[in-house]
Amino acid sequence: MAATDSAKNTADFITNHFAGVSSFMKLGLTGANAAHSVLGTTAMEYIAKKVRDASGGKIPRWTKWMPKKGATPQQTTSETMRRNQKWLFILVV
């Protein structure tokens, strides 16, 4: 199945703005987790289904298995990079 122009444009946007998209997604997951903590699973699933239905399926459906907010990635140190390069060398050779 070929990608539509809309899908290509979305992928290009995400590629060119990955840091901002990641921050936005982290914020969204944190908010959804907070709402789940307050509302409980049954109410959250009901509300999420209604929101998804109202959006015509454009908003993803929330489930209790959704990830919570992620940790901020740590900067890779030169030592970690050296270790990873050794593994890459071993795997390539």
C-alpha distances in whole Angstrom, upper triangle without the diagonal:
4,7,9,13,14,12,13,16,17,16,18,21,21,21,24,26,25,29,29,26,27,30,29,27,30,32,30,30,34,34,32,34,37,37,36,39,41,40,39,36,36,37,34,32,33,33,29,28,30,29,25,26,27,25,22,20,20,22,22,24,27,28,31,29,27,29,32,32,32,34,35,34,37,37,37,41,41,43,39,38,40,39,36,36,38,36,33,36,36,33,32,35
4,6,9,11,10,10,13,14,14,16,18,19,19,21,23,23,27,27,24,26,29,28,26,30,31,29,30,34,34,32,35,38,37,37,40,42,40,40,37,38,38,35,33,34,34,30,29,31,29,26,26,28,25,23,21,20,23,22,25,28,29,32,30,28,29,32,32,32,34,34,33,36,36,36,40,40,42,39,37,39,39,35,36,38,36,33,35,36,33,32,35
4,7,8,6,6,10,11,10,12,15,15,16,18,20,20,24,24,21,23,26,24,23,26,28,26,27,30,31,30,32,35,34,34,37,39,38,38,35,36,36,33,31,32,31,28,27,28,26,23,24,25,22,20,19,17,20,19,22,25,27,30,28,26,27,30,29,29,31,31,30,33,34,34,37,38,40,37,35,38,38,34,34,37,35,32,35,36,33,32,35
4,5,5,6,9,10,11,12,14,15,16,18,20,21,24,24,21,23,26,24,23,27,28,26,27,31,31,30,32,35,34,34,38,39,38,38,35,36,35,32,31,32,31,27,26,27,25,22,23,24,20,19,17,16,19,19,22,25,28,31,29,27,28,31,30,30,33,32,32,35,35,36,39,40,42,39,37,40,40,37,37,40,38,35,38,40,36,35,39
4,5,5,6,9,10,10,12,14,15,16,18,19,23,22,20,23,25,23,23,27,28,26,28,31,31,30,33,35,34,35,38,40,38,39,37,38,37,34,32,33,32,28,28,29,26,23,25,25,21,20,19,17,20,21,24,27,29,33,31,29,29,31,31,30,33,32,31,34,35,35,39,40,42,39,37,40,41,37,37,40,39,36,39,40,37,36,40
4,5,5,6,9,10,11,12,14,15,16,18,21,20,17,20,22,20,20,24,24,23,24,28,27,27,29,32,31,32,35,36,35,36,34,34,33,30,29,30,28,25,25,25,23,20,21,21,18,17,16,13,16,17,21,24,26,30,28,26,26,28,28,28,30,30,29,33,33,34,38,39,41,38,37,40,40,37,37,41,39,36,39,41,38,37,41
4,5,5,6,9,10,11,12,14,15,16,19,19,16,18,21,19,18,22,23,21,23,26,26,25,28,30,30,30,33,35,34,34,32,33,32,29,28,29,27,24,24,25,22,20,21,22,18,17,15,13,15,16,19,22,24,27,26,23,24,26,25,25,28,27,27,30,31,32,35,37,38,35,34,37,37,33,34,37,35,33,36,37,34,34,37
4,5,5,6,9,10,10,12,14,15,19,18,16,18,21,20,20,23,24,23,24,28,28,27,30,32,32,33,36,37,37,37,35,36,35,32,31,32,31,27,27,29,26,23,25,25,21,21,19,17,19,19,23,25,27,30,28,26,26,28,27,26,28,27,27,30,30,30,34,35,37,34,32,35,36,32,33,36,34,31,34,36,33,32,35
4,5,5,6,9,10,11,12,14,17,16,14,17,20,18,18,22,23,22,24,27,27,27,29,31,31,32,35,36,36,36,35,36,35,32,31,32,30,27,27,28,25,23,24,24,20,20,19,16,18,19,23,25,28,30,29,26,26,27,26,26,28,27,26,29,29,30,34,35,37,35,33,36,37,33,34,37,36,33,36,38,35,34,38
4,5,5,6,9,10,11,11,15,14,11,14,17,15,15,18,19,18,20,23,23,23,25,28,28,28,31,33,32,33,31,32,31,28,27,29,27,23,24,25,22,20,22,22,18,18,17,13,15,16,19,21,24,27,25,22,22,24,23,22,25,24,24,27,27,28,32,34,36,33,31,35,35,32,33,36,34,32,35,37,34,33,37
4,5,5,6,9,10,10,14,14,11,13,16,16,15,18,20,19,20,23,24,24,26,28,29,29,32,34,33,34,32,33,33,29,28,30,29,25,26,27,24,22,24,25,21,21,19,16,17,17,20,22,24,27,25,22,22,23,22,21,23,22,22,25,25,26,29,31,33,30,28,31,32,28,29,32,31,28,31,33,30,30,33
4,5,5,6,9,10,13,13,12,14,17,17,17,20,21,21,22,25,26,26,28,31,31,32,34,36,36,36,35,37,36,32,32,33,31,28,29,30,27,25,27,27,23,24,22,19,20,20,24,25,28,30,28,25,24,26,24,23,25,23,22,25,25,26,29,30,33,30,28,31,32,29,29,32,31,28,31,34,31,30,34
4,5,5,6,8,11,10,9,12,14,13,14,17,18,18,20,23,23,24,26,28,28,30,32,33,33,34,33,35,34,30,30,31,29,26,27,28,25,23,26,25,21,22,21,17,18,19,22,24,26,29,27,24,23,24,22,21,23,21,21,24,24,25,29,30,33,30,29,32,33,30,30,34,33,30,33,35,33,32,36
4,6,5,5,9,9,6,9,12,11,11,14,16,16,17,20,21,21,23,25,26,27,29,31,31,32,30,32,32,28,28,30,28,24,26,27,24,22,25,25,21,22,20,17,17,17,20,21,24,26,24,21,20,21,19,18,20,18,18,21,21,22,26,28,30,27,26,29,30,27,28,31,30,28,31,33,30,30,34
4,6,5,9,10,9,11,14,14,14,17,19,19,20,22,24,24,26,28,29,30,32,34,34,35,33,35,35,31,31,33,31,28,29,31,27,25,28,29,25,26,23,20,20,20,24,24,26,28,26,23,22,23,21,19,20,18,17,20,20,21,24,25,28,25,23,27,28,24,25,28,27,25,28,30,28,27,31
4,6,9,9,9,12,14,14,15,18,19,20,21,23,25,26,27,29,30,31,33,35,36,36,35,37,36,33,33,35,33,29,31,32,29,27,30,30,26,27,25,22,22,22,26,27,29,31,29,25,24,25,22,21,22,19,18,21,20,21,25,26,29,26,24,28,29,26,27,30,29,27,30,32,30,30,33
4,6,6,6,9,10,11,12,14,16,16,18,20,21,22,24,26,27,28,30,32,33,33,33,35,34,30,30,32,30,27,29,30,26,25,28,28,24,26,24,20,20,20,24,24,27,28,27,23,22,22,19,18,19,17,16,19,19,21,24,26,28,26,25,28,29,26,27,31,30,28,31,33,32,31,35
4,6,5,6,9,10,10,12,14,15,16,18,20,21,22,24,25,26,28,30,31,31,30,33,32,28,29,31,29,26,28,29,26,25,28,28,24,26,24,20,20,19,22,22,24,26,24,20,19,19,16,15,16,14,13,16,16,18,21,23,26,23,22,26,26,23,25,28,27,25,28,31,29,29,32
4,6,5,6,9,10,11,12,14,15,16,18,20,21,23,24,26,27,29,30,31,30,33,32,28,29,31,29,26,29,30,27,26,29,29,26,28,26,22,21,21,24,23,25,26,24,21,18,18,15,13,14,11,11,14,14,16,19,22,24,22,21,25,26,23,25,28,27,26,29,31,30,30,34
4,5,5,6,9,10,11,12,14,15,16,18,20,21,23,24,26,27,28,29,29,31,30,26,27,30,27,24,27,28,24,24,27,26,23,25,24,20,19,19,22,22,24,25,24,20,18,18,15,14,15,13,14,16,17,20,23,25,28,26,25,29,29,27,29,32,31,30,33,35,33,34,37
4,5,5,6,9,10,10,12,14,15,16,18,20,21,22,24,26,26,27,26,29,28,24,25,27,24,21,24,25,21,20,24,24,20,22,20,17,16,16,19,19,21,22,21,17,16,16,14,13,15,13,14,17,18,21,24,27,29,26,26,29,30,27,29,32,30,29,32,34,32,33,36
4,5,5,6,9,10,10,12,14,15,16,18,20,21,22,24,25,26,25,28,27,23,24,27,24,21,24,26,22,21,25,25,22,24,22,19,17,16,19,18,20,21,19,16,13,13,11,10,11,10,11,14,16,18,21,24,26,23,23,27,27,24,26,29,28,27,30,32,30,31,34
4,5,5,6,9,10,11,12,14,15,16,18,20,21,23,24,25,25,28,26,23,24,26,24,21,24,26,22,22,26,25,23,25,23,20,18,18,20,19,21,21,20,17,14,13,10,10,11,9,11,14,16,19,22,25,27,24,25,28,28,26,29,32,30,30,33,35,33,34,37
4,5,5,6,9,10,11,12,14,15,16,18,20,21,22,23,23,26,24,20,22,24,21,19,21,22,19,19,22,22,19,22,20,17,14,15,17,16,19,20,19,16,14,13,11,12,13,13,15,18,20,22,26,29,31,28,28,32,32,29,32,35,33,32,36,37,35,36,40
4,5,5,6,8,10,10,12,14,15,16,18,20,21,21,21,23,22,18,19,22,19,16,19,21,18,17,21,21,18,20,18,15,13,12,14,13,16,17,16,12,11,10,8,9,12,12,14,18,20,22,26,29,30,27,27,31,30,28,30,33,31,31,34,35,33,34,38
4,5,5,6,9,10,10,12,14,15,16,18,20,20,20,23,22,18,20,22,20,18,21,22,20,19,23,23,21,23,21,19,16,15,16,14,16,16,15,12,10,8,5,6,9,9,12,15,18,20,24,27,28,25,26,30,29,27,30,32,31,30,34,35,33,34,38
4,6,5,6,9,10,10,12,14,15,17,18,19,20,22,21,17,19,21,19,17,20,21,18,19,22,22,20,23,21,18,15,15,16,15,17,17,17,14,12,10,7,9,11,12,15,18,20,23,26,30,31,28,29,33,32,30,33,36,34,34,37,39,37,38,42
4,5,5,6,9,10,11,12,14,15,16,17,17,19,18,14,16,18,16,13,16,18,14,15,19,18,17,19,17,15,12,11,13,11,14,15,15,11,11,9,8,11,14,14,17,21,23,26,29,32,34,31,31,35,34,32,35,37,35,35,39,40,37,39,42
4,5,5,6,9,10,10,12,14,15,15,15,18,17,13,15,17,16,13,16,18,16,16,19,20,18,21,18,16,13,12,12,10,11,12,12,8,7,6,5,8,12,13,16,19,22,25,28,31,32,29,30,33,32,30,33,35,33,33,37,38,35,37,41
4,6,5,6,9,10,11,13,14,15,15,18,17,14,16,19,17,15,19,20,18,18,22,22,21,24,21,20,16,15,15,13,14,13,14,11,9,6,5,8,11,13,16,19,22,25,28,31,32,29,30,34,33,31,34,37,35,35,38,39,37,39,42
4,5,5,6,9,10,11,12,14,14,17,15,12,14,17,14,13,16,17,15,16,20,19,18,22,20,18,15,14,14,12,14,14,15,12,11,9,9,12,15,16,19,22,25,28,31,35,36,33,34,37,37,35,38,40,38,38,42,43,41,42,46
4,5,5,6,9,10,10,11,11,14,12,9,11,13,11,10,13,15,13,14,17,17,17,19,17,16,13,12,11,8,10,10,12,9,10,8,9,13,16,18,21,24,27,29,33,36,37,34,35,38,37,35,38,40,38,38,42,42,40,42,45
4,5,5,6,9,10,10,10,14,13,10,12,15,14,12,16,17,16,17,20,21,20,23,20,20,16,14,13,10,10,9,10,9,8,6,8,11,14,17,20,23,26,28,31,35,35,32,34,37,36,34,37,39,37,37,41,41,39,41,44
4,5,5,6,9,10,11,14,13,10,14,16,14,14,17,18,17,18,22,22,22,24,23,22,18,17,16,13,14,12,14,12,12,9,10,14,16,18,21,24,27,30,33,37,37,34,36,39,38,36,40,42,40,40,44,44,42,44,48
4,5,5,6,8,9,12,10,7,11,12,10,11,14,15,14,16,19,19,19,22,20,20,16,16,14,11,12,12,14,13,13,11,13,16,19,21,24,27,31,33,36,40,40,37,39,42,41,39,42,44,42,42,46,46,44,46,50
4,5,5,5,6,9,8,6,9,11,10,10,13,15,14,16,19,20,20,22,20,20,17,15,13,10,10,8,11,10,12,10,13,16,19,22,25,28,31,33,36,40,40,37,38,42,40,38,42,43,41,41,45,45,43,45,48
4,6,6,8,11,11,9,12,14,14,14,17,19,18,20,22,23,24,26,24,24,20,19,17,13,13,11,13,13,13,11,13,17,19,22,25,27,31,33,36,40,40,37,38,42,40,39,42,44,41,42,46,46,44,46,49
4,6,9,11,10,9,13,14,13,14,17,18,17,20,22,22,23,26,25,24,21,20,18,15,15,13,16,16,17,14,16,20,22,24,28,30,34,36,39,43,43,40,42,45,43,42,45,47,45,45,49,49,47,50,53
4,7,8,6,6,10,10,10,11,14,15,15,17,19,20,21,24,22,23,19,18,16,13,13,12,15,15,17,15,18,21,24,26,29,32,36,38,41,45,45,42,43,47,45,43,47,48,46,46,50,50,48,50,54
4,6,6,6,9,10,11,12,14,16,16,18,20,21,22,24,23,23,20,19,16,12,12,10,13,14,16,15,17,21,23,26,29,32,35,38,41,44,44,41,42,46,44,42,45,47,44,45,49,48,46,49,52
4,6,5,6,9,10,10,12,14,15,16,18,20,21,22,20,22,18,16,13,10,8,7,10,12,14,14,17,20,23,26,29,32,35,37,40,43,43,40,41,45,43,41,44,46,43,43,47,47,44,46,50
4,6,5,6,9,10,11,13,14,16,17,19,20,22,20,22,19,17,14,11,10,9,13,14,17,17,20,24,27,30,32,35,39,40,44,47,47,43,45,48,46,44,47,49,46,46,50,50,47,49,52
4,5,5,6,8,10,11,12,14,15,16,18,20,19,20,17,16,13,11,11,11,15,15,18,18,20,24,27,29,32,35,39,41,44,47,47,44,46,49,47,45,48,50,47,47,51,51,49,51,54
4,5,5,6,8,10,10,12,14,15,16,18,17,18,14,13,10,8,8,9,12,12,14,14,17,20,23,26,29,32,35,37,40,44,44,41,42,45,44,42,45,47,44,44,48,48,45,47,51
4,6,5,6,9,10,10,12,14,15,17,15,16,13,12,8,7,6,8,11,11,15,15,18,21,25,27,30,33,36,38,41,44,45,41,42,45,44,41,44,46,43,43,47,47,44,46,50
4,6,5,6,9,10,11,12,14,16,15,17,14,13,10,9,10,12,15,15,18,19,21,25,28,30,33,36,39,41,45,48,48,45,46,49,47,45,48,50,47,47,51,50,48,49,53
4,5,5,6,9,10,10,12,14,14,15,12,12,10,9,11,13,16,15,18,18,20,23,27,29,31,35,38,40,43,47,47,44,45,48,47,44,47,49,47,46,50,50,48,49,53
4,5,5,6,9,10,11,12,11,12,9,9,6,6,8,11,13,12,15,16,18,21,24,26,29,32,35,37,40,44,44,41,42,45,44,41,44,46,43,43,47,47,44,46,49
4,5,5,6,9,10,11,9,12,10,9,6,8,9,12,15,14,17,19,21,24,27,29,31,35,38,39,43,46,47,43,44,47,46,43,46,48,45,44,48,48,45,47,50
4,5,5,6,9,10,10,12,10,11,9,11,13,16,18,17,20,21,23,26,29,31,33,37,40,42,45,48,49,46,46,50,49,46,48,51,48,47,51,51,48,50,53
4,5,5,6,9,9,9,7,9,8,10,13,16,18,16,19,19,21,24,27,29,31,34,37,39,43,46,47,43,44,47,46,44,46,49,46,45,49,49,47,48,51
4,5,5,6,5,7,5,6,6,9,12,15,17,15,18,19,21,23,27,28,30,34,36,38,42,45,46,42,42,46,45,42,44,47,44,43,47,47,44,45,49
4,5,5,6,9,8,10,9,12,14,18,20,18,21,23,24,27,31,32,34,38,40,42,45,48,49,46,46,49,48,45,48,50,47,46,50,50,47,48,52
4,5,8,9,9,11,11,14,17,20,22,20,23,24,25,28,31,32,34,38,40,42,46,49,50,47,47,50,50,47,49,51,49,48,51,52,49,50,54
4,5,5,6,9,10,13,17,20,21,19,22,23,23,26,29,30,32,36,38,40,43,46,47,44,44,47,47,44,46,49,46,45,48,49,46,47,51
4,6,8,10,11,15,18,21,22,20,23,25,26,28,31,32,34,37,39,41,45,47,49,45,45,48,48,44,46,49,46,45,48,49,46,47,50
4,6,7,8,12,15,18,19,17,20,22,23,25,28,29,31,34,36,38,42,44,45,42,42,45,44,41,43,46,43,41,45,46,43,43,47
4,6,9,12,15,19,19,17,19,21,21,23,26,27,28,32,34,36,39,42,43,40,39,43,42,39,41,44,41,40,43,44,41,42,45
4,6,9,13,16,16,14,16,17,18,20,24,24,26,30,32,34,38,40,41,38,38,42,41,38,40,43,40,39,43,43,41,41,45
4,6,9,13,13,11,13,15,16,18,22,23,24,28,30,32,36,38,39,36,36,39,38,35,38,40,38,37,40,41,38,39,43
4,7,10,11,9,13,15,17,19,23,24,26,30,32,34,38,40,41,37,38,41,40,37,40,42,39,38,42,42,39,41,44
4,7,8,7,10,11,14,16,20,22,24,28,31,32,36,39,39,36,37,40,38,36,39,41,38,37,41,41,39,40,44
4,5,6,9,11,14,17,20,23,25,28,31,33,36,39,39,36,36,40,38,35,38,40,37,37,41,41,38,40,43
4,6,8,10,13,16,19,22,24,27,30,32,35,38,38,35,36,39,37,35,38,40,37,37,41,40,38,40,43
4,6,9,12,14,17,20,22,25,28,29,32,35,35,32,33,36,34,31,35,36,33,33,37,37,34,36,40
4,6,10,11,15,18,19,23,26,27,30,33,34,30,31,34,33,30,33,35,32,32,36,36,33,35,39
4,7,8,11,14,16,19,22,24,27,30,30,27,28,31,29,27,30,32,30,30,33,33,31,33,37
4,6,9,12,15,18,21,23,26,30,30,27,28,31,30,28,31,33,31,31,35,35,33,35,39
4,7,9,12,15,18,21,24,27,28,25,26,29,28,27,30,32,30,30,34,34,33,35,38
4,6,9,12,15,17,20,24,24,21,22,26,25,23,26,28,26,26,30,31,29,31,34
4,6,9,12,14,17,21,21,18,20,23,22,21,24,26,25,25,29,30,29,30,34
4,6,9,12,15,19,20,17,18,22,22,20,23,26,25,25,28,29,28,30,33
4,7,9,12,15,16,14,15,18,18,17,19,22,21,21,24,26,25,26,29
4,6,9,12,13,11,13,16,16,15,18,20,20,20,23,25,25,26,29
4,6,10,11,10,11,14,15,14,16,19,19,19,22,24,24,25,28
4,7,8,6,7,10,11,10,12,15,15,16,18,20,20,22,24
4,5,5,6,9,10,11,12,14,16,16,18,20,21,22,24
4,5,5,6,9,10,10,12,14,15,16,18,20,21,22
4,5,5,6,9,10,11,13,14,15,17,19,20,21
4,5,5,6,9,10,11,12,14,16,17,18,20
4,5,5,6,9,10,10,12,14,15,16,18
4,5,5,6,9,10,10,12,14,15,16
4,5,5,7,9,10,11,13,14,16
4,5,5,6,9,10,10,12,14
4,5,5,6,9,10,10,12
4,5,5,6,9,10,11
4,5,5,6,9,10
4,5,5,6,9
4,5,5,6
4,6,5
4,6
4
